[in-house]
Amino acid sequence: MRTEGDTWVCGSCGNEEPRDSEAEAAMTPQDEQRDDGHPPVVDGTQDASETMEAHCPADGCDGDRASYERRPKPGGSSEVRVFTCVECGHTWRET
């Protein structure tokens, strides 16, 4: 979650919730936590064997890396790869 004015915004799904100043005042940050807007994002899968170079087809995403998993096609005759963009989380099937 990140703050945008008087709103909390989820970085994954975009859900927005109003901020509650009383509830936030009662919160105690843990060591090394801070509210500096957008936290740095570390791609822990960048060099993992289950990721590969693949252009994300989502509008507005310039991601060029995706994780993937093999799933059986209905009927079990073969498999299809399902990709997930490391940058935005968009999912698509191999064509």
N, CA, C and O of each residue as an XYZ file, in Angstrom:
380
protein
N       0.845     -1.181      0.000
C       0.000      0.000      0.000
C       0.885      1.237      0.000
O       1.964      1.257      0.592
N       0.409      2.242     -0.664
C       1.110      3.528     -0.660
C       0.057      4.622     -0.465
O      -1.136      4.411     -0.684
N       0.528      5.773     -0.054
C      -0.403      6.867      0.169
C      -0.398      7.801     -1.032
O       0.636      8.047     -1.654
N      -1.581      8.310     -1.337
C      -1.744      9.353     -2.347
C      -2.708     10.363     -1.733
O      -3.927     10.215     -1.817
N      -2.140     11.384     -1.120
C      -2.967     12.379     -0.445
C      -3.681     11.773      0.747
O      -3.039     11.282      1.675
N      -5.012     11.803      0.729
C      -5.774     11.252      1.845
C      -6.338      9.864      1.528
O      -7.372      9.466      2.063
N      -5.633      9.127      0.640
C      -6.082      7.805      0.212
C      -4.937      6.806      0.264
O      -3.801      7.143     -0.067
N      -5.237      5.555      0.686
C      -4.302      4.439      0.588
C      -4.600      3.745     -0.735
O      -5.763      3.504     -1.057
N      -3.553      3.419     -1.513
C      -3.727      2.762     -2.799
C      -2.889      1.491     -2.828
O      -1.697      1.516     -2.524
N      -3.526      0.377     -3.196
C      -2.815     -0.898     -3.308
C      -2.021     -0.897     -4.607
O      -2.573     -0.636     -5.676
N      -0.713     -1.193     -4.516
C       0.138     -1.211     -5.692
C      -0.130     -2.385     -6.609
O       0.243     -2.337     -7.782
N      -0.762     -3.438     -6.119
C      -1.037     -4.615     -6.939
C      -2.345     -4.502     -7.701
O      -2.377     -4.707     -8.915
N      -3.422     -4.179     -7.000
C      -4.740     -4.197     -7.652
C      -5.339     -2.806     -7.869
O      -6.335     -2.676     -8.581
N      -4.752     -1.761     -7.269
C      -5.266     -0.408     -7.455
C      -6.414     -0.046     -6.528
O      -6.959      1.053     -6.633
N      -6.799     -0.950     -5.614
C      -7.879     -0.657     -4.678
C      -7.530      0.582     -3.858
O      -6.386      0.750     -3.433
N      -8.509      1.441     -3.639
C      -8.296      2.674     -2.873
C      -9.166      2.662     -1.618
O     -10.335      2.279     -1.661
N      -8.582      3.081     -0.512
C      -9.292      3.207      0.760
C      -8.932      4.559      1.362
O      -7.781      4.986      1.262
N      -9.900      5.251      1.993
C      -9.575      6.531      2.643
C      -8.653      6.314      3.834
O      -8.744      5.300      4.527
N      -7.770      7.272      4.064
C      -6.873      7.194      5.217
C      -7.631      7.553      6.484
O      -8.547      8.374      6.454
N      -7.250      6.939      7.597
C      -7.847      7.185      8.901
C      -6.737      7.705      9.806
O      -5.934      6.923     10.315
N      -6.687      9.028     10.010
C      -5.582      9.627     10.756
C      -5.512      9.128     12.199
O      -4.415      9.007     12.742
N      -6.651      8.835     12.837
C      -6.630      8.324     14.203
C      -6.004      6.932     14.259
O      -5.185      6.653     15.134
N      -6.383      6.070     13.338
C      -5.831      4.716     13.314
C      -4.343      4.752     12.982
O      -3.563      3.993     13.556
N      -3.947      5.619     12.067
C      -2.538      5.724     11.693
C      -1.695      6.272     12.832
O      -0.542      5.871     12.995
N      -2.248      7.180     13.618
C      -1.507      7.744     14.748
C      -1.219      6.679     15.802
O      -0.224      6.766     16.522
N      -2.090      5.677     15.891
C      -1.899      4.608     16.877
C      -0.914      3.544     16.397
O      -0.486      2.704     17.188
N      -0.549      3.566     15.121
C       0.381      2.571     14.587
C       1.810      2.899     14.983
O       2.195      4.067     15.040
N       2.589      1.869     15.254
C       3.998      2.035     15.588
C       4.835      1.381     14.505
O       4.730      0.172     14.297
N       5.667      2.151     13.809
C       6.491      1.552     12.762
C       7.516      0.583     13.351
O       8.025      0.797     14.451
N       7.808     -0.470     12.616
C       8.838     -1.421     13.002
C      10.191     -0.852     12.584
O      10.249      0.136     11.852
N      11.274     -1.466     13.043
C      12.613     -1.011     12.684
C      12.741     -0.869     11.179
O      12.328     -1.750     10.424
N      13.301      0.216     10.760
C      13.618      0.540      9.368
C      12.391      0.748      8.490
O      12.544      0.830      7.272
N      11.174      0.838      9.042
C      10.001      1.156      8.241
C       9.858      2.669      8.179
O      10.197      3.387      9.120
N       9.355      3.124      7.059
C       9.102      4.547      6.897
C       8.066      4.739      5.794
O       7.877      3.857      4.957
N       7.414      5.859      5.793
C       6.439      6.169      4.757
C       7.065      7.208      3.840
O       6.972      8.412      4.080
N       7.701      6.719      2.793
C       8.329      7.646      1.845
C       7.701      7.495      0.462
O       8.377      7.630     -0.558
N       6.407      7.216      0.443
C       5.704      7.116     -0.827
C       5.858      5.731     -1.429
O       5.299      4.757     -0.924
N       6.605      5.650     -2.494
C       6.757      4.397     -3.217
C       8.006      3.659     -2.754
O       9.113      4.174     -2.913
N       7.856      2.457     -2.182
C       9.030      1.700     -1.748
C       9.773      1.135     -2.946
O       9.176      0.922     -4.001
N      11.065      0.890     -2.796
C      11.801      0.285     -3.899
C      11.306     -1.132     -4.135
O      11.012     -1.858     -3.185
N      11.215     -1.523     -5.387
C      10.758     -2.864     -5.735
C      11.963     -3.665     -6.197
O      12.693     -3.252     -7.098
N      12.158     -4.797     -5.577
C      13.273     -5.667     -5.935
C      12.704     -6.875     -6.644
O      11.789     -7.523     -6.136
N      13.232     -7.179     -7.800
C      12.782     -8.330     -8.572
C      13.582     -9.542     -8.149
O      14.668     -9.784     -8.675
N      13.059    -10.309     -7.203
C      13.751    -11.483     -6.702
C      13.783    -12.626     -7.685
O      14.504    -13.600     -7.470
N      13.021    -12.535     -8.763
C      12.992    -13.609     -9.744
C      13.805    -13.297    -10.986
O      13.825    -14.096    -11.922
N      14.477    -12.156    -11.014
C      15.202    -11.722    -12.217
C      16.140    -12.796    -12.761
O      16.171    -13.021    -13.971
N      16.893    -13.453    -11.911
C      17.844    -14.444    -12.374
C      17.406    -15.872    -12.065
O      18.191    -16.807    -12.225
N      16.181    -16.048    -11.631
C      15.693    -17.388    -11.315
C      15.455    -18.180    -12.592
O      15.138    -17.604    -13.633
N      15.607    -19.485    -12.519
C      15.486    -20.319    -13.707
C      14.062    -20.358    -14.256
O      13.875    -20.653    -15.436
N      13.049    -20.066    -13.429
C      11.679    -20.120    -13.912
C      11.202    -18.819    -14.543
O      10.008    -18.675    -14.807
N      12.083    -17.884    -14.790
C      11.710    -16.677    -15.518
C      12.419    -16.676    -16.863
O      13.432    -17.347    -17.059
N      11.864    -15.913    -17.767
C      12.478    -15.813    -19.080
C      12.181    -14.446    -19.684
O      11.311    -13.717    -19.206
N      12.898    -14.117    -20.715
C      12.648    -12.866    -21.408
C      11.376    -13.034    -22.218
O      11.279    -13.920    -23.067
N      10.393    -12.170    -21.946
C       9.115    -12.209    -22.652
C       8.466    -10.842    -22.530
O       8.363    -10.305    -21.427
N       8.031    -10.276    -23.636
C       7.401     -8.955    -23.637
C       5.980     -9.067    -23.097
O       5.198     -9.888    -23.576
N       5.645     -8.252    -22.110
C       4.312     -8.247    -21.521
C       3.329     -7.567    -22.479
O       3.588     -6.454    -22.937
N       2.199     -8.226    -22.788
C       1.222     -7.628    -23.705
C       0.245     -6.648    -23.046
O      -0.618     -6.097    -23.729
N       0.366     -6.424    -21.746
C      -0.575     -5.525    -21.054
C      -0.362     -4.081    -21.492
O       0.769     -3.637    -21.687
N      -1.463     -3.362    -21.642
C      -1.392     -1.945    -21.995
C      -0.646     -1.169    -20.927
O      -0.942     -1.313    -19.741
N       0.309     -0.358    -21.320
C       1.045      0.497    -20.405
C       2.184     -0.176    -19.672
O       2.852      0.473    -18.867
N       2.433     -1.466    -19.921
C       3.533     -2.152    -19.254
C       4.659     -2.389    -20.249
O       4.433     -2.873    -21.358
N       5.867     -2.043    -19.842
C       7.039     -2.261    -20.687
C       7.863     -3.441    -20.176
O       9.038     -3.573    -20.519
N       7.243     -4.308    -19.350
C       7.955     -5.445    -18.776
C       8.515     -6.365    -19.852
O       7.868     -6.619    -20.869
N       9.731     -6.861    -19.614
C      10.364     -7.750    -20.583
C      10.804     -9.059    -19.929
O      11.633     -9.782    -20.482
N      10.249     -9.368    -18.748
C      10.619    -10.580    -18.022
C       9.353    -11.193    -17.428
O       8.512    -10.471    -16.893
N       9.207    -12.504    -17.515
C       8.023    -13.173    -16.996
C       8.388    -14.519    -16.390
O       9.291    -15.209    -16.864
N       7.672    -14.876    -15.340
C       7.783    -16.234    -14.818
C       6.753    -17.057    -15.585
O       5.839    -16.503    -16.195
N       6.901    -18.367    -15.552
C       5.929    -19.193    -16.249
C       5.765    -20.533    -15.560
O       6.624    -20.978    -14.799
N       4.653    -21.152    -15.847
C       4.403    -22.505    -15.375
C       3.730    -23.271    -16.497
O       3.015    -22.700    -17.320
N       3.969    -24.558    -16.515
C       3.347    -25.422    -17.530
C       2.065    -25.997    -16.950
O       2.046    -26.505    -15.829
N       0.999    -25.910    -17.729
C      -0.291    -26.462    -17.311
C      -0.793    -27.396    -18.405
O      -0.627    -27.112    -19.591
N      -1.405    -28.505    -18.010
C      -1.949    -29.412    -19.029
C      -3.158    -28.780    -19.717
O      -3.963    -28.101    -19.079
N      -3.276    -29.009    -21.018
C      -4.468    -28.571    -21.743
C      -5.605    -29.523    -21.399
O      -5.365    -30.678    -21.044
N      -6.836    -29.046    -21.501
C      -7.969    -29.950    -21.263
C      -7.865    -31.165    -22.185
O      -7.572    -31.020    -23.372
N      -8.096    -32.326    -21.660
C      -7.967    -33.551    -22.435
C      -6.613    -34.201    -22.254
O      -6.427    -35.362    -22.619
N      -5.661    -33.465    -21.693
C      -4.350    -34.002    -21.372
C      -3.455    -34.324    -22.552
O      -2.474    -35.050    -22.395
N      -3.771    -33.797    -23.741
C      -2.969    -34.138    -24.909
C      -1.625    -33.423    -24.946
O      -0.667    -33.948    -25.514
N      -1.535    -32.245    -24.358
C      -0.279    -31.498    -24.342
C      -0.316    -30.464    -23.221
O      -1.250    -30.431    -22.420
N       0.710    -29.627    -23.178
C       0.792    -28.591    -22.152
C       0.809    -27.213    -22.792
O       1.118    -27.063    -23.975
N       0.471    -26.211    -21.990
C       0.565    -24.819    -22.414
C       1.314    -24.068    -21.324
O       1.170    -24.376    -20.141
N       2.113    -23.084    -21.718
C       2.809    -22.268    -20.726
C       1.954    -21.047    -20.411
O       1.430    -20.385    -21.307
N       1.824    -20.765    -19.117
C       1.101    -19.580    -18.649
C       2.142    -18.649    -18.054
O       2.847    -19.011    -17.112
N       2.235    -17.435    -18.614
C       3.228    -16.450    -18.209
C       2.629    -15.441    -17.240
O       1.442    -15.124    -17.322
N       3.456    -14.934    -16.316
C       3.080    -13.853    -15.415
C       4.184    -12.808    -15.470
O       5.344    -13.109    -15.190
N       3.824    -11.580    -15.830
C       4.798    -10.496    -15.935
C       5.380    -10.186    -14.554
O       4.639    -10.002    -13.588
N       6.699    -10.132    -14.471
C       7.378     -9.824    -13.210
C       7.107     -8.375    -12.814
O       7.068     -8.057    -11.626
N       6.920     -7.502    -13.788
C       6.736     -6.077    -13.536
C       5.333     -5.742    -13.023
O       5.196     -5.061    -12.007
N       4.277     -6.218    -13.725
C       2.920     -5.786    -13.376
C       1.989     -6.904    -12.923
O       0.895     -6.627    -12.433
N       2.398     -8.162    -13.076
C       1.568     -9.272    -12.636
C       0.554     -9.753    -13.658
O      -0.200    -10.685    -13.377
N       0.514     -9.136    -14.851
C      -0.422     -9.560    -15.903
C      -0.118    -11.007    -16.299
O       1.045    -11.404    -16.364
N      -1.171    -11.794    -16.565
C      -1.019    -13.202    -16.920
C      -1.541    -13.441    -18.336
O      -2.572    -12.893    -18.726
N      -0.821    -14.263    -19.101
C      -1.252    -14.618    -20.439
C      -0.744    -16.003    -20.805
O       0.208    -16.508    -20.210
N      -1.395    -16.613    -21.801
C      -0.997    -17.944    -22.277
C      -0.090    -17.829    -23.484
O      -0.130    -16.848    -24.227
N       0.721    -18.844    -23.661
C       1.584    -18.937    -24.832
C       0.693    -19.119    -26.053
O      -0.255    -19.904    -26.027
N       0.998    -18.396    -27.114
C       0.211    -18.526    -28.344
C       0.900    -19.399    -29.354
O       0.374    -19.614    -30.446
